[in-house]
Amino acid sequence: MLQVSYIVENKEKVIAGLQKRNIPQVQDILNEVIILDEKRRNTQLTLDQNLAEANTIAKQIGALMKEGKRAEAEGIKQRTSELKATNKQLSEELEATKQSLLKALYNIPNVPHDSVPLGNSEEDNEEVSRHGNLPALGDHAMPHWDLIKKYDIIDFELGIKITGAGFPVYKGKGARLQRALINFFLDEATSAGYGEVQPPIVVNEASGYGTGQLPDKEGQMYHIGNENLYLIPTAEVPITNLYRDVIVDQNDLPIKHVGFTPCFRREAGSWGAHVRGLNRLHQFDKVEIVQVRKPEESYQALEEMCSHVEGLLKKLQLPYRILRLCAGDLGFTSVLTFDFEVYSAAQKKWLEVSSVSNFETYQANRLKLRFKGPDKKTQLLHTLNGSALALPRILAAILENNQDETGIVIPEVLRPYTGFDRI
C-alpha cells in the first residue's frame, strides 16, 4: 500500500496516477486518508501526553506516601482516575482510527510508472516487441482440445467427474510433458541464480493482505472457511511472505527465489470460446520467480526478469510478443507490468503466458519488509515477480504449433526431460 507520507509529499503525482487508472473521486479518497492520519497523530499525541502526566502523578503519589502525606496523595488520585477513563477512550478511538486508515489505504491501488500508457482495457495495451515466425499450419490443423483427445494425454471429463470443470487430469505423455516443462523452468531459473523454495499452497489472511490479493481479489480465491485460509492464486503470495515483518541484512541482497506450485483461481464469470481447453483453468501449474531488491536496483531487476522469460520462450521456439500493460489493465499492486504472449497457431490467437511486474514499495509497506541502509536507517525494499512460466497455455501452444500429420513434435530443449521426441 502507499505510505501516507508519500501521498502527502507527492499528492499531485498520486492524483494524476490514480486518474490514469480511471479511479473516480481520487481527491476525496486521498483527503480522507490525510484527515484520518491527522486524527491518528493528534489522538496519539494526546494519549502520549496523558500517559506522561499519569506517570508523573504516580511518582508524586509515591513520594507523598513515603513522606506520610496521605491526605495530599489522596487529593491528587482523583486526577489519576480521570486520566485512566480518558485514556481508555482515547485508546479505543486511536485503534478505530488506525483501522479506518488502514482500510482506506488498502483500497488505493499503486501509482503507475510514468511509462505506463493510458487505456481502459487489454485492447489498449502497448506492443513493445514481437519475435519469431508465426507457424503456417495446414487446413486440417487441430486446436489443442482436439489434439489431447486424439492422443489421449489430458482428460477434462475425468477432471469433471473427480472435481468439476477446470480441473483436468494429465495422462501418459501429457503428464510427462507437464513434468518436463516444470523441471526445465526450474533448472533454467536456478542456473540464473534463483534459489529454489517449495512453499505451502495454502496461506493465511495476513499473507493475502501482505501481497495485495486481499481485499482486492478476495472473490477470485478459493477460501477454506473453517480455518480462514486461502488456496494460493500464485506462488508469489507465499514466497514474498517469507519476508513479512523482516528487516533484511543488506549483505543478503538481492534476494532471488524460484518456486513451483499448483495455483488455484475461481475465475468467476469466465465463459466462452476464449476459455476453452487449457486456455483458462481453476487449477494449473506455474513456476514463479520473485526478487527483493534495493530501490535503486529494481528496474534493472525487472529488465533481467523479462530477459529470463524471453530466454525460455526462445529455447521452446515459440513465437511471442511483449506488451506493456496500460493503466486500465494494470494489476492493483503493480507499478509497471510486461505481459508475454505466445502465438497459438491452430486458434490463431495470442495467449498470455507470463506477467512480470515491479511493485516498488507497495507490497513491502504492507509486509513491513525493510533493510538498513548505510546510514543505519530502515528503508522499504522493492518487490518484483514474474511467471517463468505458467504451464497451460505454453502446453497449448506447443501442442498446436508443433503438430504434423503423424503427431506432435517435442521441442528439442525438452527431450532430455521427456525421454521422447514425439507424441
N, C-alpha and C positions, 0 to 999 in steps of 0.2 A: 504494500500500500504506500501511498505517497506520505512523506513526512509533512507535518503541519508547518514546520519551519520552512520547508521548500515551497509550500503553497503560498505562505505569507511573503517570502522573498521573491518569488517568481510568479506572482498572481496572474499577470497578463499573459505570460507564456503558457501557464496551465490552462487558462480560459481558452486561448487560441487552440491549444492541443486538443482539449475536450470538445470544442466546437467542431474541430476537424473530424472527430469521431461521431459527430451528429448527436451529441448528448444535449438534451433540452435543459433549459433553465440553469446553465452552468454557473452563472453569477450567484444565484440563490443557493445552490449546493455548496459552493465554496464559502460563501458568507456564513452559512450555518456552521461549517467546520470551524471557522475563525472565531465565531461567537462562543461555540461550545468550548473551544480551547481556552479562550479568555476566562470563561466562567470556571473552568477546571483550575486554572492557575490562581485565580482570585480566591476560590474556595480553599485550595491547598495552602495559600499564604495565610488566610485567616485561621485555618486549623493549626498550622505550624505555630503561629503567634499564640494561640490559646494554649497549645500544649506546652510551649515555653513558659507561659505565665503560670500554668498549673504546676509545672515543675519547680518554678521559683517559690510559689506559695507553699508547696510541700516541704521544701527546705526550710522556709520560715517557720512553719508549724513545728517541724522537728527541733529547730533551735529554741523556740519559745517553750516547748515542752521540757527541754533539757534545763532551761532556766527557771522552771517552775511557774511559768506564766500561763497556766492552763486556761484561764478566762479569756486572755487575749488571743490564745491559739484557737479556742472555740469560736471566737468572733470572726476570724477570717476563714473558717471552714465553710461557711455559707457560700463564699465565692467559689470554693473548690467544687461544691455540689452544682452550682450554676454552670461552671465551665464543663463539668462532666456531661451534663444534659445537652449543652450546646454542641460540644464536640461529637457526641453520638449522632446528633442531627447532621452536623457538617460532614462526618464520615460517610453517612448514608447518601447525602447529596453528592459528595465527591465521587463515590462509586457509581452512582446513577449517571452522572455527567460523563465519566470515563467510558462507560458502556455505550452511551449515546454517541460520543465522539468516535469510538471505535467502529460502531455500526455505520456511521456516516462515511468514515474513511474506507471501510470495506467495500462500499458501494460506488466508489470512484475508481474508474479504470486508470491504467497507466497513461502517461502522456506520450504520444507518438514521437518518434525521431523526426527531425526536420526533413529527412529524405523520404518519409512515407507519403505516397501520393494521396490526393483527395479521391473519394469514391464512397459508394454506398454498399457495394456487394462484390462478390468474387468476379463479376463481369468487369469491374474497374481495376483489377489487379494489373500491375505493370510487368510485362515480359522483359526480363533482363537479358536473357540469352537462350539459345537453342543449340542442341548438339546431337550429332548422329543423323543417319539417314532413316527416314520412315520406311518400314518394310512394305514391299508390294506383294501382297498375298493374292492368290487366285480367287476366282468367284466362289469356290467351294470351301473357303476358309471358315472355320467354326469359331464362335465365341467360346470362352473358357468353360462356361457352364455346360456346353455340349461335349467339349473335349474330355472333361472329367468323368462324364458318364460313359463315353466311348471307351476310355481306357481304365475305368473303374478305380480312380485314385482319390476321389473325395466324394463323400456321400452326405448330401443335405437331408435326405429323407430319414436316415438313421439318426442324425442330429435332432431332427424334429421329434422323433419318437422318444429319444432319451431326455431332451431338454426343451426344445422349441426352435422356432425359426431363428437363423443367425448363429447357430452353434454347430458347425459342420464336423464330420468325422473324417480324418485323413487316413488313407489306407495304402498299404503296399508301397509302391514307388512314390506315391504322393506324400506319404509320411516321411519317407527317406529324403525326398527333395526339400520338404519343410525343415527337417533337422539339418540338412546340408546348408541351407541358407542361414539358419541361426548360427551354426558353428563358423561359417565363413565370415559373417558380420562381426562376431565376437573376436575372431582371430585378427581380423583387419584392425579392429579398434585397439586391441591390446598391443599390436605391433606399432600403433600410432601413439602409444604412451598412456592409454586409458587403463586404469586399474579396474579389474572386473569385480563386481559385487553381485550377490544374489539376494535381493531384498524381499521382505514379505509382500504378498499381493493383496493384503488386507490392511487398511490403515485406520487410525482413529480420527476423530473430528479435528483435533488440533493439527494433524498433518494436512488435512484437507484445506484448512484455513491458511496454513503456513505457505503453501504454494499457489493459493488462489483458486482452487477448484470449488471451495466454499467461500461465500454463499453463491457464487456466480453460476456454477454448473451442477447444483445440487440435484436437479431433476434428471440429469443425464447419467448419474452414477447409481449403481446398484447399492442399496442400503440394507445392512443387516440390523433390523430394528431392535432386537432384544439387547444386543451388545453396543449399539450405536457405532457400528463400524461400517466401512465402505470398501467395496472391491475397487481396486485401482483402475483408473482410465488410462494410465500410462506410468511407466517406471520412473518418470520424472518426480512423481509425488514421494515415494519412499526414499529414493536416492538423495534428493535435495534435502529432505527432512532429516537425513543423517546428521546434518549440521545445524539443526534448530537449537537455539539457545547456546551457541558455541562461539567463543572468541578464538579464532584460528591463529596459530602462530604463523607469522608471515613467512617463516622459513619453510612452512609446509605448503605454500602456494607456488604454482597454481594447483588446484585440485581438479583431477580429471577422472571420471568414473564411466564405466560402461556396464549395463545390466540387461539381461534378457528376462522378460516376464510375459505371461499372458496378460492381456488387457481386456477390460470389460466396459462396454458402453451401451446404455439403453437405447440411444439413437431414437428417442421418442419422436413420432411424427414423420419418420422416414419411410417413403414408399416409392414405387415406380421403377422403370427400367434401369435408372442410374444406380440403383442399389441392388441390382440382381447379382446372383452368384457371389463371388468373393469381393465385389465392389464395396459392400458395407456389411459388417458383421457385428454381432453383440459380443462375441469373444474372438480375439485374434492375438497373434504373437508379434512381438516387436522387440527390437534391440535399440536401446536408448543410450545416447551419450550426454553427459552432464559435465559442465565446468563451473567452478567457482573461481573468480578472478579479481584482482585489484581493479578498481575503476578505470585506471588509465590503460589497462590491457584488454578490456572486454571486447572491443570492436576488432582487434587483431584476432582474438579467440573466435569471434563469430565468423570471420573470414576463414580461419583454419578449419572450423567445423563444416562450413559449406564446401570447402575443398575436399574434405574427407568424404562427404556424401557423394560428391561428384565422382571421386575415385571409385567408389563402389559401383555406381551406375555404369561407368566406363568399362570396368572389368566384367560386368554382366552383359556388356554390349547391348544395352537398352537405350534407345533414343530418349532424350529427356529435355525438359526446358526448366528454367528457373524463373520464378515470379516473385516480385516484391509486393507484399500484400498492401492493399490500400487501407486507409484509416477505418473504413466501414467494415472491412473483413478481418481486421487485426484482432488477435486474441485479447481478452480483457486485461491480462497481466503483462503483455508484451509491449516493448518499445519499438522493435523492428523485427520482422519475420520474413524469411525467404522460404517459399514453398518449392519443392521439387516434384515435377510431374513426369511420368513415363508415358510413352505413347502405346496404346493398346490397338494393334493393327486390325484385329477382327471386329472390335467395337467401333473403331475409327474415332477414338476419343482419348483425351489426356486424363490420366489417373494420378491423383496426389499420392505420393509415397513417403514424403518427409516434410516436416516443418522444422526449420532451425531458427531459434529465437534468442534475442538478448532481452532480459528483463531489467537490466541495470539494478537499482537498489530496491525495486518494488517487492520482490519476494523476500529479499534479505531483511527488509524492515519488518515484515510480518514474522519472519523466522528469528529475528534478533541475531542474525548471522553477521559477525563483525571480525575485524582484525585490528591489531595495534600497529599503527604506522611508526615511522622513525621518531616522531615527536611523542610517542607513547600514548597518544590519544586514540580511542577506539573509533573506527570508521566502518560504515556498512560496505560489504563486498557486493560485487555484481554476480548474478547467476545467469547461466545460459543452458539451453538444452536443444537436442535435436534427435529426430528419428534416424537411425542408421542401421537398419531400416525397418519400416513396417512391412510385414510379410504378405498379406493377402493380395494386394494389388500388384506387388512385384511378381508374385507367383502367377497371377492372371496374365500379366504382360509376357512373362517367359513362355507360358503355355501357348498363348495366341501368336506371338511373334515368331516362335521357333517351330511351328508346325509345318509338316510337309505331308506328302501322300501316305507315308508309312508310319508316321508317329511324330514325336516331339523331340527335338534335339536339345540336349542339356548344354548350357553354356560351359565352355572349356574350363573356366576357373572353378566350377562346382564339381567337376568329375572326380577329383581326389576325395571329395566329401561324400558323393552319392555312391561311388563304386560302379556306376553305369553311365553311358553316354547318350542313351535314348530311352524314351518311354514308347 
